[in-house]
Amino acid sequence: MLIDSHVNLHAPQFDSDRVEVIERARAAGIALMVNICDRVSNYPAVRAVAEAPDIWCTVGTHPHEAKENPQLTAHTLCDVARDPKVVGIGETGLDFHYDLSPRDVQAAVFRVHVEAARRTGLPLVVHTREADEVMGQILEEEYARGPFRMLMHCYTSGAELARRAAALGAWFSVSGIATFRTAEDVREVIREMPADRIIVETDCPYLAPVPHRGKRNEPAFLPKVLEKLAEMRGWSLEEAERRTEDAFFALFDRIPRP
């Protein structure tokens, strides 16, 4: 089973052909997709895409958007997460590359999401960019307060943060970046990730894998990511598919396994 663990199908890039994009995904063998919430205020649009029986969703606010609601509460997230179609909390985290929200606001809103993940038992979908030390510190501090499950989505950060997150039981997702010619540092980290906690994603419409790089990404391109993961880990394509499927359902356990 091919599963795209991170799509943004509610994004405006798909407004003209969303139905066709979803149909192409199914034709390419994508059996399940998780539509990721970029901000709580946009949840209705995110949830509308998840009306399809093979699409699920999350609730949360991306670090870029943290400034929109710095007073966000775990109660709000937990309330929305009562919807059985919600299978994760996030995408949330820290992005010190663009700094589109103040860093202290990003951190505070991130901790609110951690608390919601802890209360609901749903996995936390973590975005981290150029914030390795602070991210590691927050994850360890929060885990010490009470365990929670986490997914380091589209992981491109350093080996040390990967080790710290893995020690807390984190899952990791691999995206089209792994196929980029200049991304050998990312591939080195992927080779060391826990074999039973790796899943795949497109992060569409962003980060299209080779040979589609530069185009709008879509879930139908996911097989190229899986092929690269298999190559990097020395797995057959069938083994890579089985391993990532098992890891996905172990993490997103609100989704019934067919």
Kinemage of the C-alpha trace (Angstrom):
@kinemage 1
@onewidth
@group {chain A} dominant
@subgroup {mainchain}
@vectorlist {calphas} color= white
{ca met a 1} P 0.000 0.000 0.000
{ca leu a 2} L 1.328 3.445 -0.958
{ca ile a 3} L 0.483 6.148 1.591
{ca asp a 4} L 1.198 9.854 1.243
{ca ser a 5} L 1.543 10.961 4.856
{ca his a 6} L 1.699 14.696 4.137
{ca val a 7} L -0.288 16.501 1.456
{ca asn a 8} L -1.609 20.053 1.242
{ca leu a 9} L -4.481 19.423 -1.154
{ca his a 10} L -6.471 22.384 0.152
{ca ala a 11} L -3.725 24.736 -1.099
{ca pro a 12} L -4.715 27.288 -3.767
{ca gln a 13} L -2.286 25.649 -6.217
{ca phe a 14} L -4.893 22.898 -6.585
{ca asp a 15} L -7.992 25.069 -6.898
{ca ser a 16} L -8.318 24.537 -10.649
{ca asp a 17} L -7.901 20.747 -10.743
{ca arg a 18} L -8.109 19.297 -7.222
{ca val a 19} L -10.457 16.484 -8.255
{ca glu a 20} L -8.171 15.472 -11.109
{ca val a 21} L -5.093 15.520 -8.849
{ca ile a 22} L -6.805 13.177 -6.405
{ca glu a 23} L -7.881 10.900 -9.238
{ca arg a 24} L -4.306 10.757 -10.557
{ca ala a 25} L -3.094 9.847 -7.074
{ca arg a 26} L -5.484 6.932 -6.898
{ca ala a 27} L -4.520 5.828 -10.397
{ca ala a 28} L -0.852 5.843 -9.280
{ca gly a 29} L -1.700 3.476 -6.427
{ca ile a 30} L -1.892 5.972 -3.559
{ca ala a 31} L -4.332 4.291 -1.194
{ca leu a 32} L -4.364 6.869 1.627
{ca met a 33} L -3.448 10.526 2.064
{ca val a 34} L -3.237 12.796 5.114
{ca asn a 35} L -4.167 16.416 4.406
{ca ile a 36} L -2.165 18.657 6.737
{ca cys a 37} L -3.571 21.728 8.456
{ca asp a 38} L -1.511 24.910 8.027
{ca arg a 39} L -3.452 27.010 10.549
{ca val a 40} L -6.413 26.365 12.784
{ca ser a 41} L -8.462 29.116 11.124
{ca asn a 42} L -8.121 27.208 7.842
{ca tyr a 43} L -9.298 23.894 9.289
{ca pro a 44} L -12.679 23.936 7.478
{ca ala a 45} L -10.904 23.952 4.096
{ca val a 46} L -8.524 21.221 5.258
{ca arg a 47} L -11.409 19.110 6.540
{ca ala a 48} L -13.449 19.540 3.357
{ca val a 49} L -10.780 17.693 1.383
{ca ala a 50} L -10.909 14.878 3.956
{ca glu a 51} L -14.550 14.147 3.133
{ca ala a 52} L -13.152 11.583 0.702
{ca pro a 53} L -12.975 8.122 2.308
{ca asp a 54} L -9.256 7.707 1.514
{ca ile a 55} L -8.176 11.138 2.818
{ca trp a 56} L -7.676 12.050 6.486
{ca cys a 57} L -6.480 15.281 8.079
{ca thr a 58} L -4.778 17.014 10.993
{ca val a 59} L -5.404 20.182 12.979
{ca gly a 60} L -2.735 22.699 13.865
{ca thr a 61} L -0.832 25.841 12.978
{ca his a 62} L 2.431 25.949 11.031
{ca pro a 63} L 5.237 27.987 12.639
{ca his a 64} L 4.985 30.498 9.785
{ca glu a 65} L 1.412 31.208 10.911
{ca ala a 66} L 1.967 31.098 14.687
{ca lys a 67} L 1.625 34.869 14.911
{ca glu a 68} L -1.978 34.593 13.704
{ca asn a 69} L -3.109 33.204 17.059
{ca pro a 70} L -0.431 33.445 19.756
{ca gln a 71} L -3.126 32.731 22.366
{ca leu a 72} L -3.994 29.341 20.832
{ca thr a 73} L -4.875 26.782 23.513
{ca ala a 74} L -4.540 23.021 23.723
{ca his a 75} L -8.259 22.930 24.531
{ca thr a 76} L -9.063 24.392 21.105
{ca leu a 77} L -6.916 21.816 19.343
{ca cys a 78} L -8.320 18.946 21.407
{ca asp a 79} L -11.873 20.095 20.715
{ca val a 80} L -11.329 19.995 16.945
{ca ala a 81} L -9.455 16.689 17.256
{ca arg a 82} L -12.641 15.016 18.477
{ca asp a 83} L -13.558 14.791 14.798
{ca pro a 84} L -12.776 11.141 13.908
{ca lys a 85} L -11.245 12.273 10.624
{ca val a 86} L -8.496 14.123 12.518
{ca val a 87} L -5.521 11.789 12.905
{ca gly a 88} L -2.742 14.131 14.033
{ca ile a 89} L -1.839 17.442 15.668
{ca gly a 90} L 0.054 19.922 13.507
{ca glu a 91} L 1.849 20.778 11.375
{ca thr a 92} L 3.657 22.743 14.047
{ca gly a 93} L 7.201 23.475 15.110
{ca leu a 94} L 10.000 25.978 14.578
{ca asp a 95} L 11.242 27.660 11.411
{ca phe a 96} L 14.183 29.962 12.045
{ca his a 97} L 15.022 30.231 8.338
{ca tyr a 98} L 12.168 32.520 7.350
{ca asp a 99} L 11.172 33.779 10.820
{ca leu a 100} L 7.698 34.646 9.537
{ca ser a 101} L 6.512 34.546 13.148
{ca pro a 102} L 8.586 35.729 16.133
{ca arg a 103} L 10.676 32.905 17.555
{ca asp a 104} L 9.232 33.162 21.035
{ca val a 105} L 5.712 32.962 19.606
{ca gln a 106} L 6.671 29.938 17.499
{ca ala a 107} L 8.025 28.178 20.582
{ca ala a 108} L 5.012 28.994 22.746
{ca val a 109} L 2.517 27.848 20.115
{ca phe a 110} L 4.577 24.723 19.497
{ca arg a 111} L 4.404 23.784 23.179
{ca val a 112} L 0.610 24.180 23.049
{ca his a 113} L 0.513 21.637 20.228
{ca val a 114} L 2.689 19.256 22.238
{ca glu a 115} L 0.206 19.435 25.101
{ca ala a 116} L -2.658 18.701 22.690
{ca ala a 117} L -0.799 15.691 21.323
{ca arg a 118} L -0.181 14.489 24.857
{ca arg a 119} L -3.847 14.865 25.828
{ca thr a 120} L -5.332 13.317 22.690
{ca gly a 121} L -2.740 10.607 22.107
{ca leu a 122} L -2.537 11.701 18.474
{ca pro a 123} L 0.858 12.051 16.791
{ca leu a 124} L 2.479 15.471 16.621
{ca val a 125} L 3.532 16.488 13.086
{ca val a 126} L 6.732 18.499 13.563
{ca his a 127} L 8.247 21.027 11.156
{ca thr a 128} L 11.787 22.083 11.979
{ca arg a 129} L 14.185 24.227 9.981
{ca glu a 130} L 17.441 25.799 11.156
{ca ala a 131} L 16.339 25.389 14.770
{ca asp a 132} L 18.051 22.139 15.755
{ca glu a 133} L 19.268 23.068 19.237
{ca val a 134} L 16.081 24.798 20.367
{ca met a 135} L 13.919 22.064 18.851
{ca gly a 136} L 15.891 19.343 20.615
{ca gln a 137} L 15.656 21.191 23.919
{ca ile a 138} L 11.888 21.713 23.664
{ca leu a 139} L 11.213 18.114 22.634
{ca glu a 140} L 13.261 16.757 25.533
{ca glu a 141} L 11.748 19.161 28.065
{ca glu a 142} L 8.214 18.403 26.953
{ca tyr a 143} L 8.770 14.657 26.802
{ca ala a 144} L 10.058 14.752 30.367
{ca arg a 145} L 6.728 16.325 31.391
{ca gly a 146} L 4.835 13.442 29.793
{ca pro a 147} L 5.342 11.261 26.718
{ca phe a 148} L 3.814 11.953 23.325
{ca arg a 149} L 4.314 10.559 19.850
{ca met a 150} L 5.937 12.652 17.161
{ca leu a 151} L 6.688 12.660 13.462
{ca met a 152} L 9.680 14.667 12.242
{ca his a 153} L 8.122 15.528 8.918
{ca cys a 154} L 10.157 16.018 5.725
{ca tyr a 155} L 13.291 15.688 7.823
{ca thr a 156} L 16.224 17.743 6.504
{ca ser a 157} L 17.826 18.847 9.764
{ca gly a 158} L 21.066 17.577 11.252
{ca ala a 159} L 22.139 14.137 12.417
{ca glu a 160} L 22.347 15.220 16.074
{ca leu a 161} L 18.734 16.391 16.249
{ca ala a 162} L 17.704 13.180 14.477
{ca arg a 163} L 19.462 11.159 17.178
{ca arg a 164} L 17.851 13.185 19.968
{ca ala a 165} L 14.385 12.802 18.422
{ca ala a 166} L 14.897 9.095 17.734
{ca ala a 167} L 15.827 8.600 21.396
{ca leu a 168} L 12.355 9.949 22.235
{ca gly a 169} L 10.762 7.427 19.873
{ca ala a 170} L 10.182 9.774 16.938
{ca trp a 171} L 9.092 8.677 13.499
{ca phe a 172} L 10.597 10.359 10.407
{ca ser a 173} L 9.165 11.077 6.976
{ca val a 174} L 11.147 11.191 3.752
{ca ser a 175} L 10.176 13.559 0.939
{ca gly a 176} L 11.256 14.383 -2.604
{ca ile a 177} L 14.260 16.276 -1.220
{ca ala a 178} L 15.951 12.885 -0.871
{ca thr a 179} L 16.081 12.686 -4.671
{ca phe a 180} L 17.801 16.058 -5.151
{ca arg a 181} L 21.357 15.835 -6.464
{ca thr a 182} L 22.650 18.284 -3.838
{ca ala a 183} L 20.981 16.582 -0.860
{ca glu a 184} L 23.629 14.006 0.082
{ca asp a 185} L 23.669 15.311 3.660
{ca val a 186} L 19.952 14.545 3.909
{ca arg a 187} L 20.492 11.073 2.480
{ca glu a 188} L 23.224 10.375 5.046
{ca val a 189} L 20.773 11.066 7.864
{ca ile a 190} L 18.042 8.973 6.227
{ca arg a 191} L 20.386 5.984 6.103
{ca glu a 192} L 20.661 6.118 9.909
{ca met a 193} L 16.962 6.580 10.741
{ca pro a 194} L 15.226 3.798 12.738
{ca ala a 195} L 14.145 1.284 10.111
{ca asp a 196} L 10.739 0.695 11.697
{ca arg a 197} L 9.885 4.399 12.017
{ca ile a 198} L 10.261 5.744 8.470
{ca ile a 199} L 7.324 6.843 6.315
{ca val a 200} L 7.079 8.746 3.023
{ca glu a 201} L 5.383 11.922 1.871
{ca thr a 202} L 5.211 14.400 -0.994
{ca asp a 203} L 4.458 17.642 0.920
{ca cys a 204} L 2.644 18.590 -2.275
{ca pro a 205} L 2.424 21.077 -3.923
{ca tyr a 206} L 6.031 21.625 -2.808
{ca leu a 207} L 9.284 19.652 -3.230
{ca ala a 208} L 8.526 17.592 -6.330
{ca pro a 209} L 10.977 14.687 -6.631
{ca val a 210} L 13.335 14.139 -9.529
{ca pro a 211} L 12.434 13.845 -12.441
{ca his a 212} L 9.561 16.245 -11.686
{ca arg a 213} L 11.622 18.809 -9.820
{ca gly a 214} L 10.523 22.346 -10.575
{ca lys a 215} L 6.929 21.307 -11.250
{ca arg a 216} L 3.970 21.486 -8.918
{ca asn a 217} L 4.200 18.384 -6.760
{ca glu a 218} L 1.277 16.004 -6.357
{ca pro a 219} L 0.624 12.685 -4.610
{ca ala a 220} L 0.959 10.721 -7.857
{ca phe a 221} L 4.723 11.421 -7.691
{ca leu a 222} L 5.110 9.539 -4.385
{ca pro a 223} L 6.483 6.335 -5.997
{ca lys a 224} L 9.654 8.250 -6.898
{ca val a 225} L 10.212 9.033 -3.215
{ca leu a 226} L 9.664 5.404 -2.236
{ca glu a 227} L 12.076 4.230 -4.931
{ca lys a 228} L 14.794 6.539 -3.602
{ca leu a 229} L 14.205 5.422 -0.027
{ca ala a 230} L 14.525 1.779 -1.080
{ca glu a 231} L 17.773 2.544 -2.889
{ca met a 232} L 19.244 4.408 0.087
{ca arg a 233} L 18.361 1.754 2.637
{ca gly a 234} L 19.225 -1.236 0.452
{ca trp a 235} L 15.629 -2.490 0.498
{ca ser a 236} L 13.654 -3.961 -2.344
{ca leu a 237} L 10.739 -1.806 -3.478
{ca glu a 238} L 8.336 -4.311 -1.947
{ca glu a 239} L 10.182 -4.215 1.382
{ca ala a 240} L 10.215 -0.407 1.389
{ca glu a 241} L 6.487 -0.335 0.744
{ca arg a 242} L 5.788 -2.847 3.506
{ca arg a 243} L 8.049 -1.137 6.029
{ca thr a 244} L 6.644 2.349 5.430
{ca glu a 245} L 3.082 1.034 5.527
{ca asp a 246} L 3.682 -0.722 8.852
{ca ala a 247} L 5.341 2.391 10.277
{ca phe a 248} L 2.504 4.621 9.088
{ca phe a 249} L -0.233 2.597 10.773
{ca ala a 250} L 1.811 2.257 13.949
{ca leu a 251} L 1.935 6.059 14.123
{ca phe a 252} L -1.438 7.113 12.697
{ca asp a 253} L -3.360 4.497 14.625
{ca arg a 254} L -6.701 6.320 14.473
{ca ile a 255} L -6.878 5.248 10.822
{ca pro a 256} L -8.327 1.738 10.431
{ca arg a 257} L -5.880 -0.505 8.608
{ca pro a 258} L -7.578 -2.084 5.561
